[in-house]
Amino acid sequence: MNAVKIKDDIFWVGVNDYQTSLFEGLWPIDQEGVSYNAFVINDEKVAIIDTVKTIKADEYIKKIKSLIGDKKVDYLIVNHMEPDHSSGITDLLTEYPEMVIVGNKKTFPIMNNFYKITKNLHEVGEGDTLCLGKHTLQFFMTPMVHWPESMVTYDVTDKVLFSMDVFGSFKAPVGSIFDGDNDLDAFEEPTRRYYACIVGKVAGQALKALNKLGGIEISTICPSHGLIWRDNPKHILDMYVKMSAKETDPGVVIAYGSMYGCTQKAAEMLAIALKNEGVKEVKLYDVAKTDISFIISDIWKYKGLFLGAPSYYGQIFPKMANLLYKLGEIRVDNHKVGFFADFSWSGGADKSFNEFIEHAKVDTLNEILMIKGTPDEQDVADLNELAKKMAKEIIQ
């Protein structure tokens, strides 16, 4: 894809990445890829906003040169130092060694740590401006959304917000970068999965940032990943506000681990019982088969959650331990949560569940239901009762 015009002097010079399999070394993206969005404002002075991952730097620089020809680059605006946006800085400096790098006071120590860059730096703070000629840029600090140096850049002239990772998503746009040319429903889950895994831990700080940005007029949102929101920026604004406020939909996620099928049977019985109680949206996930990013995405969406696992050498099934770690990090304090644990010759899963309950301060539906091997008649009755309690919470 060539450079794309967003406004008269503003262009997208980003890239799509289908080479990387795991975003941050953790989250699967090999099916749909991810975009690294970067931008050029070709004014009296040329400003580039963010770079791209270094594996795509050649493509990125070709796009820049196709726009500005022999002009020099006056400024590089660094909204975020995470290497998927900053590792191309050294490549860009090779081409434009005199450009001034613009960041905030927390940007430059990280830049020194990563790339040993210490020259031609210009520090900006909250509300500071930078004039390019026709365009004036204004900077707003968004610390811990999701790194301490994070900030956003606002083009006062054309009301364009370069929003860094805020309003981002997984899934590389195909054919067109603009929201109006894409199926927005297809981007809902990649956006929520991105938010839950990347930003979810700092949802409170994200909500503060959104409230701050709510005071400025925005015609177009240009995030660092995903679609450019030119036709309906309110769509992504509303979605991010809802996710940051941890608003949930009626529905239940059942996430379980099972070594030989006993815990799986209990999970399937719960799913059937929930449907019988009138819960329309029930999602059933085997933590050993589904990457936790997809499970977390639906957990962020739905109000109810059941977690079930067998004991494993006196502890909990390891794949469930991984999910508990992430849930403890992002917190599920807006959920109603139930637990069931299976064992044949020793306990252990219940201990890990209890530690999670205490640490994460979850709103529990019940005491942990303990099942010995294959669920018997009493276990089935108890599972049905659990489903009834959950349905009452969800449907109300």
FISEZA-677180 format. One record per residue (C-alpha): y, x, z; residue in three letters; residue number from 1. Coordinates in pm, whole numbers, plus 32768, in hexadecimal, padded with zeros to 4 digits. Example, Ala and Ser with C-alpha at 12.3 -4.5 7.8 and 13.67 -1.06 7.14 Angstrom:
BEGIN
      Y      X      Z   residu   num
   7E3E   84CE   830C      ala     1
   7F96   8557   82CA      ser     2
//
This chain:
BEGIN
      Y      X      Z   residu   num
   8000   8000   8000      met     1
   8158   8084   7FA0      asn     2
   8291   807B   8078      ala     3
   82F5   7F0F   80B1      val     4
   8455   7E83   80C6      lys     5
   849C   7DBA   8201      ile     6
   861A   7D9E   81E7      lys     7
   8715   7E39   80F4      asp     8
   870A   7F91   8199      asp     9
   85D2   7F6D   8273      ile    10
   8478   7FC8   81F6      phe    11
   8315   7FD4   827C      trp    12
   8272   8128   8248      val    13
   813D   80EE   831D      gly    14
   7FCD   811D   82D1      val    15
   7E82   806E   8306      asn    16
   7D6C   8128   83B9      asp    17
   7C04   80D3   8361      tyr    18
   7B81   8229   83C7      gln    19
   7B9F   820B   8541      thr    20
   7A7C   8152   85DF      ser    21
   7AF7   813C   8746      leu    22
   7C64   80FD   879B      phe    23
   7CC2   81D3   88C9      glu    24
   7B5C   824D   88B5      gly    25
   7AF3   8100   894D      leu    26
   7B2F   7FC6   8880      trp    27
   7A6F   7F82   873B      pro    28
   7B4D   7F5B   8608      ile    29
   7A68   7FD4   84F4      asp    30
   7A39   7E79   845E      gln    31
   7BA7   7E16   842B      glu    32
   7C67   7F59   8462      gly    33
   7DBF   7F7E   84FB      val    34
   7F19   7FBD   846D      ser    35
   800E   80C4   84E6      tyr    36
   8160   8034   848E      asn    37
   828C   8116   845B      ala    38
   83DE   80D2   83BF      phe    39
   8502   816F   8303      val    40
   866B   80FE   8314      ile    41
   870A   8194   81DD      asn    42
   887A   8186   823E      asp    43
   8993   8289   822C      glu    44
   88BB   8339   832A      lys    45
   8743   8319   8306      val    46
   867C   82AF   8437      ala    47
   8503   82A3   844C      ile    48
   846E   81CB   855C      ile    49
   8324   8259   85DB      asp    50
   821E   8324   8526      thr    51
   80AD   82DF   84EB      val    52
   7F66   837A   8554      lys    53
   7F53   84D7   84C3      thr    54
   7E1D   848A   83F2      ile    55
   7F00   83A9   8321      lys    56
   803A   8482   8326      ala    57
   802A   84E7   81B6      asp    58
   8029   837E   8143      glu    59
   8144   832B   8233      tyr    60
   8222   844D   81C1      ile    61
   81EC   83F8   8050      lys    62
   8271   829B   8095      lys    63
   83A4   8326   8143      ile    64
   83F1   8411   8022      lys    65
   83C5   82F9   7F26      ser    66
   84E4   8244   7FD5      leu    67
   85DE   8351   802F      ile    68
   859F   8455   7F20      gly    69
   8654   8598   7F75      asp    70
   871E   8505   8094      lys    71
   86E7   859F   81E8      lys    72
   865C   84E2   8314      val    73
   8768   84D3   841E      asp    74
   86A7   842C   8539      tyr    75
   8545   83E7   85A6      leu    76
   8539   82D0   86A8      ile    77
   840C   82F5   878F      val    78
   83C6   81AA   8838      asn    79
   8275   8212   88C5      his    80
   81C2   835E   88F4      met    81
   8059   82EA   88D8      glu    82
   7FC3   83CA   87CB      pro    83
   7F6F   82AF   86DB      asp    84
   80EA   8297   86B0      his    85
   815F   83F6   8701      ser    86
   805D   84EE   867E      ser    87
   8109   84E7   852A      gly    88
   8249   857B   85C0      ile    89
   81E0   86E0   857B      thr    90
   818D   8688   8411      asp    91
   82E1   85E3   83E9      leu    92
   8393   870D   8484      leu    93
   82F3   87EF   8381      thr    94
   83A2   8724   8272      glu    95
   84E6   86E1   832F      tyr    96
   8514   87FA   8430      pro    97
   8682   87A2   8478      glu    98
   864F   8636   84D3      met    99
   86BB   85C6   862F      val   100
   85AC   8522   8702      ile   101
   8627   83F7   87CB      val   102
   8575   838B   8909      gly   103
   85B1   8346   8A78      asn   104
   8599   842B   8BA5      lys   105
   8426   83E3   8BCE      lys   106
   83D9   841E   8A5E      thr   107
   8423   8590   8A4A      phe   108
   8345   8618   8B64      pro   109
   821C   856B   8AC1      ile   110
   8286   85EF   896C      met   111
   828D   874E   89FA      asn   112
   8135   871D   8A94      asn   113
   809D   86A5   894D      phe   114
   8157   8765   8840      tyr   115
   8234   886D   88EB      lys   116
   836A   87DA   8843      ile   117
   84A7   8829   8907      thr   118
   85C1   8846   8804      lys   119
   86A9   874D   8755      asn   120
   8671   863F   8859      leu   121
   8761   8520   889B      his   122
   8730   8454   89D8      glu   123
   8785   82E1   89E6      val   124
   8781   81EB   8B06      gly   125
   8785   8074   8B3D      glu   126
   8872   7FC8   8A49      gly   127
   88E8   8109   899D      asp   128
   893D   80F3   882A      thr   129
   8924   81D3   86FA      leu   130
   89F0   8194   85BE      cys   131
   8952   81E3   846C      leu   132
   8A6F   815A   8397      gly   133
   8A37   7FED   8346      lys   134
   8928   7FD3   844E      his   135
   894A   7FFE   85C4      thr   136
   8814   8032   8699      leu   137
   87FE   7FCD   8807      gln   138
   86F2   803F   88F8      phe   139
   8645   7F82   8A10      phe   140
   8557   8021   8B0B      met   141
   8404   7F79   8B3E      thr   142
   835A   8061   8C39      pro   143
   81E2   803B   8C67      met   144
   81BC   7F5C   8B37      val   145
   80DC   800C   8B2D      his   146
   8146   8179   8B69      trp   147
   8267   81EA   8C48      pro   148
   8344   825E   8B25      glu   149
   831A   8120   8A58      ser   150
   8455   808D   89BF      met   151
   84BA   7FA8   88A0      val   152
   85C6   7FD0   8797      thr   153
   86A2   7EB0   871F      tyr   154
   8764   7EB1   85D9      asp   155
   88A1   7DF8   863B      val   156
   890A   7DCA   84CF      thr   157
   87D8   7D14   8449      asp   158
   874D   7C96   8597      lys   159
   8608   7D56   8566      val   160
   853C   7DB8   8698      leu   161
   8461   7EED   867A      phe   162
   8387   7E8C   879D      ser   163
   8297   7FB0   87CA      met   164
   8142   7F35   884A      asp   165
   81D7   7DED   88C3      val   166
   816D   7CD4   87D3      phe   167
   8060   7DB6   873F      gly   168
   7EFC   7D65   86DE      ser   169
   7DBB   7DF4   8658      phe   170
   7D5C   7DA2   84EC      lys   171
   7E09   7E4E   83CB      ala   172
   7EC6   7D5C   82E7      pro   173
   7E33   7D59   8189      val   174
   7F14   7D38   8058      gly   175
   804E   7CD2   8114      ser   176
   80DE   7D3A   8263      ile   177
   81A2   7BF7   829A      phe   178
   8139   7AD6   8379      asp   179
   8189   79CF   8271      gly   180
   8092   7A68   817C      asp   181
   7F6E   7A70   826F      asn   182
   7E87   797E   8322      asp   183
   7F16   7984   8482      leu   184
   7DDA   78EA   8514      asp   185
   7D1E   7A20   84A0      ala   186
   7E0A   7AF9   856D      phe   187
   7DF7   7A2D   86AE      glu   188
   7CBD   7ACF   873E      glu   189
   7D1A   7C34   86D3      pro   190
   7E6F   7C01   8776      thr   191
   7DDB   7B7C   88B9      arg   192
   7CCD   7C8B   88C2      arg   193
   7DD8   7D95   888F      tyr   194
   7EB0   7D00   89A0      tyr   195
   7D97   7CD0   8A9D      ala   196
   7D0B   7E30   8A70      cys   197
   7E4A   7EFA   8A3A      ile   198
   7F62   7E3D   8AE9      val   199
   7EA6   7D59   8BDA      gly   200
   7EB5   7E4A   8CFF      lys   201
   8032   7E44   8CEE      val   202
   805F   7CD2   8CA2      ala   203
   816B   7CB7   8DB0      gly   204
   823A   7DCB   8D15      gln   205
   8204   7D33   8BBD      ala   206
   828E   7BE6   8C36      leu   207
   83C3   7C99   8CBF      lys   208
   83F6   7D40   8B6F      ala   209
   83D4   7BF5   8AB9      leu   210
   84D5   7B56   8B9E      asn   211
   85C2   7C75   8B58      lys   212
   8596   7C51   89DF      leu   213
   85C4   7AD9   89F7      gly   214
   873A   7B11   8A11      gly   215
   8765   7BA0   88B2      ile   216
   875D   7AF1   8761      glu   217
   862A   7B59   869A      ile   218
   85F7   7B0E   8529      ser   219
   84D0   7BF8   84EF      thr   220
   83D6   7CA6   85D4      ile   221
   8343   7DF1   8564      cys   222
   8230   7E5C   8657      pro   223
   8172   7FA3   8648      ser   224
   802A   7EF4   85F1      his   225
   7FD9   7DBD   852D      gly   226
   80B5   7CC9   846C      leu   227
   822A   7CDB   842E      ile   228
   82B3   7B91   84B1      trp   229
   83BD   7B31   83B4      arg   230
   8382   79BD   8376      asp   231
   8321   7940   84CF      asn   232
   8365   7A40   85E3      pro   233
   8358   7926   86E2      lys   234
   81E1   790D   86A6      his   235
   8196   7A66   8731      ile   236
   82A6   7A48   883A      leu   237
   8207   790B   88C2      asp   238
   80AA   79A2   88B7      met   239
   8116   7AD9   8976      tyr   240
   81D4   7A10   8A7A      val   241
   809F   793B   8AB7      lys   242
   7FBA   7A68   8AD4      met   243
   80AD   7B27   8BB4      ser   244
   80CE   79F9   8C99      ala   245
   7F4F   79E8   8CA3      lys   246
   7F49   787F   8C32      glu   247
   7DE6   780D   8BE2      thr   248
   7D39   76FD   8B17      asp   249
   7C24   7618   8B95      pro   250
   7AD9   76C6   8B5F      gly   251
   79D8   77AB   8C00      val   252
   795A   7908   8BAE      val   253
   77FE   7964   8C29      ile   254
   77C7   7ADB   8C20      ala   255
   7672   7B56   8C8D      tyr   256
   7588   7C7F   8C86      gly   257
   7410   7C58   8C75      ser   258
   72F6   7D55   8C67      met   259
   71CB   7C72   8C2E      tyr   260
   725E   7B19   8BF6      gly   261
   7273   7A81   8D53      cys   262
   73ED   7A9C   8D75      thr   263
   7410   7A30   8C0B      gln   264
   7352   78EE   8C5A      lys   265
   743D   78A6   8D7B      ala   266
   756C   78E4   8C9B      ala   267
   74E6   77FC   8B8C      glu   268
   74A0   76EF   8C90      met   269
   7607   770B   8D08      leu   270
   7686   76E5   8BA4      ala   271
   75BA   75A9   8B6E      ile   272
   7624   7519   8CBC      ala   273
   7794   755D   8C74      leu   274
   7779   74A7   8B28      lys   275
   76CC   7385   8BD6      asn   276
   77F1   7377   8CC8      glu   277
   78E8   7356   8BAB      gly   278
   7968   74BB   8B7F      val   279
   79A2   74DC   8A09      lys   280
   79E6   7651   89EF      glu   281
   78CC   7728   8A7D      val   282
   78A7   7893   8A0E      lys   283
   7761   794A   8A5E      leu   284
   775D   7AC8   8A51      tyr   285
   764D   7BC9   8A91      asp   286
   770B   7CFA   8B15      val   287
   75FF   7DE3   8A8B      ala   288
   7631   7D65   8927      lys   289
   77A2   7D0E   890E      thr   290
   78B7   7E0C   893E      asp   291
   797E   7DAF   8A71      ile   292
   7AC4   7D9E   89AC      ser   293
   7A4E   7C5C   8906      phe   294
   79DB   7BCE   8A54      ile   295
   7B27   7C26   8AFA      ile   296
   7BE4   7B82   89DD      ser   297
   7B3D   7A33   8A22      asp   298
   7B59   7A61   8B9A      ile   299
   7CD1   7A86   8B68      trp   300
   7CCF   793E   8AA7      lys   301
   7BF9   785A   8B7F      tyr   302
   7C21   77E4   8CE5      lys   303
   7AB8   77F2   8D5D      gly   304
   79D9   7924   8D80      leu   305
   7871   7956   8DEC      phe   306
   77E9   7AB5   8E20      leu   307
   7674   7AED   8E44      gly   308
   75A0   7C27   8E5B      ala   309
   7458   7CB0   8EDD      pro   310
   743E   7DC3   8FDB      ser   311
   73F1   7F1B   8F53      tyr   312
   7365   8020   9044      tyr   313
   7418   7F80   9166      gly   314
   755E   7F5F   90AA      gln   315
   75E2   7E80   8F91      ile   316
   7579   7E83   8E24      phe   317
   764D   7FA2   8D95      pro   318
   76E0   7EDD   8C73      lys   319
   7762   7DD8   8D67      met   320
   77F5   7EEE   8E3E      ala   321
   78C1   7F58   8D0F      asn   322
   7948   7DF7   8CE1      leu   323
   799A   7DD9   8E53      leu   324
   7A5F   7F1E   8E43      tyr   325
   7B3A   7E99   8D29      lys   326
   7B63   7D42   8DC9      leu   327
   7BCB   7DE9   8F0D      gly   328
   7CD2   7EAB   8E47      glu   329
   7D6B   7D84   8D8E      ile   330
   7D21   7C86   8EA3      arg   331
   7CA8   7B21   8E72      val   332
   7D82   7A89   8F80      asp   333
   7DC9   7957   8EAD      asn   334
   7C59   78FD   8E84      his   335
   7B4F   783C   8F40      lys   336
   7A24   7926   8F56      val   337
   78B7   78EB   8FAA      gly   338
   779E   79E8   8FDF      phe   339
   7625   79F2   8FC5      phe   340
   753F   7B1B   9002      ala   341
   73CE   7B4B   8FB8      asp   342
   72D5   7C35   905C      phe   343
   715F   7C62   9071      ser   344
   7125   7D65   9182      trp   345
   727D   7DC6   9204      ser   346
   73E8   7D57   9209      gly   347
   7518   7E1E   919E      gly   348
   75D1   7D53   909A      ala   349
   7655   7C6F   91AC      asp   350
   76EF   7D9B   925F      lys   351
   77AE   7E02   9124      ser   352
   7821   7C9C   90EA      phe   353
   789F   7C83   9250      asn   354
   795D   7DCB   922E      glu   355
   79FB   7D49   90EE      phe   356
   7A5C   7C00   9196      ile   357
   7B04   7CB9   92B2      glu   358
   7BB3   7DB8   91D5      his   359
   7C27   7CCD   90C0      ala   360
   7C87   7BAC   91A8      lys   361
   7BDB   7AB0   90C3      val   362
   7BD5   793A   9102      asp   363
   7A5E   7908   9133      thr   364
   79A8   77C6   90EB      leu   365
   7885   7808   91D4      asn   366
   77B8   78FA   929A      glu   367
   76F0   79DA   91B2      ile   368
   75BF   7919   913E      leu   369
   748F   79F6   9174      met   370
   7365   79BC   908F      ile   371
   7214   7A63   90BF      lys   372
   7186   7AA4   8F67      gly   373
   7154   7977   8E85      thr   374
   722D   7850   8EF5      pro   375
   715E   774B   8FB2      asp   376
   71AD   75DB   8FEC      glu   377
   729C   7623   910B      gln   378
   734F   772D   903C      asp   379
   7377   7635   8F20      val   380
   740C   7536   900F      ala   381
   74F8   763D   909B      asp   382
   7562   76A3   8F3B      leu   383
   75A6   7538   8EE3      asn   384
   7679   7516   901D      glu   385
   773B   764F   8FBE      leu   386
   777E   75BF   8E66      ala   387
   77F5   7478   8F00      lys   388
   78E9   752F   8FE4      lys   389
   796E   7600   8EC5      met   390
   7993   74D5   8DDE      ala   391
   7A5F   7421   8EE6      lys   392
   7B4C   754A   8EFB      glu   393
   7B65   7572   8D80      ile   394
   7B88   7407   8D19      ile   395
   7C8C   73C0   8E24      gln   396
//
